[in-house]
Amino acid sequence: MGFLFRSARNYKFKKRILELENEMVQNHAEILSLVQNRKETFNNYSSNATVITLNSNANRMQENKNIGNAK
């Protein structure tokens, strides 16, 4: 009788462990999907962004020429 009880209990434990492992795999897959979406979104925004450098040497030289021509 004790053997049947232990077998049934072990079966329940193994079944629960498999359920938890499957849940973990699904959660990890969802996290990876979200990370990939975030990366794609970031790349789309960053590739469309225009970068304007303030106070670069070229801008300063142009400003100095414009000031000199205005006098």
C-alpha positions in Angstrom: 0.0 0.0 0.0 2.8 2.4 0.9 4.4 1.8 -2.6 1.3 2.9 -4.4 1.0 6.1 -2.3 4.7 7.0 -2.9 4.3 6.3 -6.7 1.3 8.5 -6.9 3.0 11.2 -4.9 6.1 11.0 -7.1 4.0 11.2 -10.2 2.3 14.4 -8.9 5.7 15.9 -8.1 7.2 15.1 -11.5 4.1 16.4 -13.2 4.2 19.7 -11.3 8.0 20.0 -12.0 7.3 19.6 -15.7 4.6 22.3 -15.6 6.9 24.7 -13.8 9.7 24.0 -16.3 7.3 24.7 -19.2 6.2 27.9 -17.6 9.8 29.0 -17.2 10.6 28.3 -20.8 7.5 30.3 -21.9 8.5 33.2 -19.7 12.0 33.2 -21.0 10.7 33.1 -24.6 8.4 36.1 -23.9 11.3 38.1 -22.3 13.5 37.4 -25.4 10.7 38.5 -27.7 10.3 41.7 -25.7 14.0 42.4 -25.7 14.1 41.9 -29.5 11.2 44.2 -30.0 12.8 46.9 -27.9 16.1 46.5 -29.8 14.3 46.9 -33.1 12.3 49.9 -31.9 15.5 51.5 -30.6 17.3 50.9 -33.9 14.5 52.4 -35.9 14.4 55.5 -33.8 18.2 55.9 -33.7 18.6 55.4 -37.4 16.1 58.2 -38.2 17.5 60.7 -35.8 19.5 63.6 -37.1 22.5 64.5 -35.0 23.4 68.2 -34.8 26.7 68.9 -33.1 26.7 72.1 -31.1 29.8 74.1 -30.6 31.9 72.0 -32.9 35.1 73.6 -34.4 33.4 73.9 -37.9 30.4 75.7 -36.4 32.7 78.1 -34.5 34.8 78.8 -37.6 31.6 79.5 -39.6 30.3 81.8 -36.9 33.6 83.7 -36.8 33.5 84.2 -40.6 29.9 85.4 -40.5 30.8 87.9 -37.7 33.8 89.1 -39.7 31.7 89.6 -42.9 29.0 91.5 -41.0 31.4 94.3 -40.0 
